[in-house]
Amino acid sequence: MSKIALIAIAVIFVSGTGVLYAGTAVQDVIKMENKAYKEHTKGIVEFTHKKHVVEYKAGCGDCHHDENTKPLTNLKEGDNVQNCIECHSKTDKKPKGKLSKKDALTFHHEAMHMNCQGCHKEFNKKNNTKAAPVTCKKCHPKN
């Protein structure tokens, strides 16, 4: 799995509530509403954590990573997981123009999108399908 996909999935898994999961049970569905944003301009994604783990067989390290983007493969349900916003901390709009991948990943929403879309595109290509959503409207419900 590509680094972008790993980073993207990690962002999704831990960014939903805006707090550190402190040894608690993992929610089956995580509403990706982060309090760091003053306002959400699109509908809030509801990430199906259980579905990704059980049905799609995603391992912890497929999504969760350390500060060097190394997959955290030894996580167990209930382990402490740092929230993505703590490292991918910028919530303002990304400036126009080309940014390096490293600079783009400082923006929370960019890291989230790279993670989701990267993994979904890889899944679609590998399985010759379009089942995994990659567009705004497929993930973000109408407000």
C-alpha positions as a LaTeX table, in Angstrom:
\begin{tabular}{lrrr}
\hline
Residue & $x$ (\AA) & $y$ (\AA) & $z$ (\AA) \\
\hline
Met1 & 0.00 & 0.00 & 0.00 \\
Ser2 & 1.36 & 3.44 & $-0.86$ \\
Lys3 & 2.54 & 5.88 & 1.77 \\
Ile4 & $-0.15$ & 8.35 & 0.73 \\
Ala5 & $-2.82$ & 5.72 & 1.27 \\
Leu6 & $-1.41$ & 4.82 & 4.67 \\
Ile7 & $-1.29$ & 8.43 & 5.76 \\
Ala8 & $-4.76$ & 9.09 & 4.44 \\
Ile9 & $-6.35$ & 6.17 & 6.22 \\
Ala10 & $-4.56$ & 7.05 & 9.44 \\
Val11 & $-5.96$ & 10.53 & 9.26 \\
Ile12 & $-9.47$ & 9.22 & 8.77 \\
Phe13 & $-9.36$ & 6.76 & 11.62 \\
Val14 & $-8.20$ & 9.16 & 14.27 \\
Ser15 & $-9.53$ & 12.55 & 13.28 \\
Gly16 & $-13.24$ & 12.10 & 13.74 \\
Thr17 & $-13.85$ & 13.37 & 17.21 \\
Gly18 & $-11.09$ & 15.95 & 17.65 \\
Val19 & $-9.77$ & 14.28 & 20.78 \\
Leu20 & $-7.26$ & 11.62 & 21.66 \\
Tyr21 & $-8.76$ & 8.16 & 21.88 \\
Ala22 & $-7.56$ & 7.39 & 25.37 \\
Gly23 & $-7.82$ & 3.65 & 25.68 \\
Thr24 & $-11.49$ & 3.56 & 24.79 \\
Ala25 & $-13.44$ & 1.27 & 22.51 \\
Val26 & $-13.34$ & 2.21 & 18.84 \\
Gln27 & $-16.65$ & 3.46 & 17.47 \\
Asp28 & $-18.18$ & 1.44 & 14.62 \\
Val29 & $-18.96$ & 4.67 & 12.75 \\
Ile30 & $-16.93$ & 7.82 & 13.31 \\
Lys31 & $-18.47$ & 11.16 & 12.38 \\
Met32 & $-15.56$ & 13.11 & 10.91 \\
Glu33 & $-16.48$ & 16.43 & 12.50 \\
Asn34 & $-13.44$ & 18.11 & 13.95 \\
Lys35 & $-13.90$ & 20.99 & 16.37 \\
Ala36 & $-10.70$ & 22.64 & 15.11 \\
Tyr37 & $-12.69$ & 23.95 & 12.14 \\
Lys38 & $-14.71$ & 27.13 & 12.68 \\
Glu39 & $-17.14$ & 25.98 & 10.02 \\
His40 & $-17.56$ & 22.93 & 7.82 \\
Thr41 & $-18.34$ & 23.84 & 4.21 \\
Lys42 & $-19.32$ & 20.35 & 3.11 \\
Gly43 & $-21.41$ & 17.63 & 4.74 \\
Ile44 & $-19.65$ & 15.64 & 7.44 \\
Val45 & $-18.28$ & 12.27 & 6.34 \\
Glu46 & $-19.28$ & 9.29 & 8.45 \\
Phe47 & $-16.37$ & 6.87 & 8.40 \\
Thr48 & $-17.29$ & 3.22 & 8.85 \\
His49 & $-14.34$ & 2.04 & 10.94 \\
Lys50 & $-15.78$ & $-1.41$ & 11.64 \\
Lys51 & $-16.65$ & $-1.98$ & 7.97 \\
His52 & $-13.13$ & $-1.05$ & 6.85 \\
Val53 & $-11.56$ & $-3.39$ & 9.41 \\
Val54 & $-13.99$ & $-6.33$ & 9.21 \\
Glu55 & $-15.21$ & $-6.32$ & 5.60 \\
Tyr56 & $-12.28$ & $-4.68$ & 3.81 \\
Lys57 & $-9.64$ & $-6.31$ & 6.05 \\
Ala58 & $-7.75$ & $-3.07$ & 6.66 \\
Gly59 & $-5.10$ & $-3.53$ & 9.34 \\
Cys60 & $-4.23$ & $-0.85$ & 11.87 \\
Gly61 & $-0.98$ & $-0.03$ & 10.06 \\
Asp62 & $-2.87$ & 0.52 & 6.82 \\
Cys63 & $-4.18$ & 3.73 & 8.37 \\
His64 & $-2.38$ & 4.61 & 11.57 \\
His65 & 1.21 & 5.87 & 11.34 \\
Asp66 & 3.90 & 7.51 & 13.41 \\
Glu67 & 5.51 & 10.91 & 12.84 \\
Asn68 & 7.76 & 9.35 & 10.18 \\
Thr69 & 4.76 & 7.83 & 8.34 \\
Lys70 & 5.84 & 4.35 & 9.49 \\
Pro71 & 2.72 & 2.15 & 9.84 \\
Leu72 & 1.69 & 1.34 & 13.42 \\
Thr73 & 1.14 & $-2.36$ & 12.93 \\
Asn74 & 1.01 & $-3.39$ & 16.58 \\
Leu75 & $-2.07$ & $-1.39$ & 17.66 \\
Lys76 & $-4.91$ & $-3.13$ & 19.42 \\
Glu77 & $-8.47$ & $-1.90$ & 19.86 \\
Gly78 & $-8.55$ & 0.48 & 22.80 \\
Asp79 & $-4.91$ & 1.61 & 22.48 \\
Asn80 & $-4.21$ & 5.33 & 22.73 \\
Val81 & $-4.15$ & 6.90 & 19.28 \\
Gln82 & $-3.09$ & 10.50 & 18.68 \\
Asn83 & $-5.54$ & 12.61 & 16.74 \\
Cys84 & $-4.43$ & 13.57 & 13.22 \\
Ile85 & $-5.07$ & 17.28 & 13.81 \\
Glu86 & $-2.16$ & 17.34 & 16.26 \\
Cys87 & 0.36 & 16.98 & 13.41 \\
His88 & $-1.76$ & 17.93 & 10.40 \\
Ser89 & $-2.78$ & 21.10 & 12.20 \\
Lys90 & $-3.62$ & 23.70 & 9.58 \\
Thr91 & $-7.37$ & 24.11 & 9.07 \\
Asp92 & $-7.38$ & 27.16 & 6.83 \\
Lys93 & $-7.72$ & 26.90 & 3.07 \\
Lys94 & $-4.62$ & 25.62 & 1.29 \\
Pro95 & $-2.91$ & 28.41 & $-0.67$ \\
Lys96 & $-3.27$ & 28.36 & $-4.45$ \\
Gly97 & $-0.38$ & 26.97 & $-6.40$ \\
Lys98 & 1.70 & 23.85 & $-6.13$ \\
Leu99 & 2.85 & 22.79 & $-2.67$ \\
Ser100 & 5.25 & 20.01 & $-1.89$ \\
Lys101 & 3.61 & 16.88 & $-0.55$ \\
Lys102 & 5.20 & 17.55 & 2.85 \\
Asp103 & 3.76 & 21.09 & 2.95 \\
Ala104 & 0.34 & 19.94 & 1.72 \\
Leu105 & 0.20 & 17.33 & 4.50 \\
Thr106 & 0.40 & 20.05 & 7.15 \\
Phe107 & $-3.18$ & 20.90 & 6.16 \\
His108 & $-5.60$ & 18.60 & 7.98 \\
His109 & $-8.13$ & 18.40 & 5.16 \\
Glu110 & $-5.40$ & 17.71 & 2.58 \\
Ala111 & $-4.02$ & 14.85 & 4.67 \\
Met112 & $-7.52$ & 13.45 & 5.08 \\
His113 & $-8.27$ & 13.64 & 1.37 \\
Met114 & $-4.90$ & 12.21 & 0.33 \\
Asn115 & $-5.50$ & 9.34 & 2.72 \\
Cys116 & $-9.05$ & 8.48 & 1.67 \\
Gln117 & $-8.72$ & 9.12 & $-2.02$ \\
Gly118 & $-5.31$ & 7.48 & $-2.26$ \\
Cys119 & $-6.52$ & 4.28 & $-0.65$ \\
His120 & $-9.80$ & 4.28 & $-2.56$ \\
Lys121 & $-8.07$ & 4.86 & $-5.92$ \\
Glu122 & $-5.62$ & 2.07 & $-5.17$ \\
Phe123 & $-8.49$ & $-0.26$ & $-4.21$ \\
Asn124 & $-10.42$ & 0.59 & $-7.38$ \\
Lys125 & $-7.39$ & 0.04 & $-9.61$ \\
Lys126 & $-6.44$ & $-3.25$ & $-7.93$ \\
Asn127 & $-10.00$ & $-4.57$ & $-8.18$ \\
Asn128 & $-10.89$ & $-3.03$ & $-11.56$ \\
Thr129 & $-13.90$ & $-1.27$ & $-10.04$ \\
Lys130 & $-15.22$ & 2.16 & $-9.10$ \\
Ala131 & $-16.79$ & 0.92 & $-5.86$ \\
Ala132 & $-14.62$ & 2.97 & $-3.48$ \\
Pro133 & $-15.69$ & 6.63 & $-3.64$ \\
Val134 & $-13.19$ & 9.27 & $-4.77$ \\
Thr135 & $-15.36$ & 12.36 & $-5.37$ \\
Cys136 & $-16.74$ & 14.96 & $-2.96$ \\
Lys137 & $-20.40$ & 14.04 & $-3.38$ \\
Lys138 & $-19.78$ & 10.33 & $-2.81$ \\
Cys139 & $-18.34$ & 10.90 & 0.67 \\
His140 & $-19.72$ & 14.23 & 1.84 \\
Pro141 & $-23.51$ & 14.17 & 2.25 \\
Lys142 & $-25.53$ & 17.26 & 1.29 \\
Asn143 & $-25.96$ & 19.72 & 4.15 \\
\hline
\end{tabular}
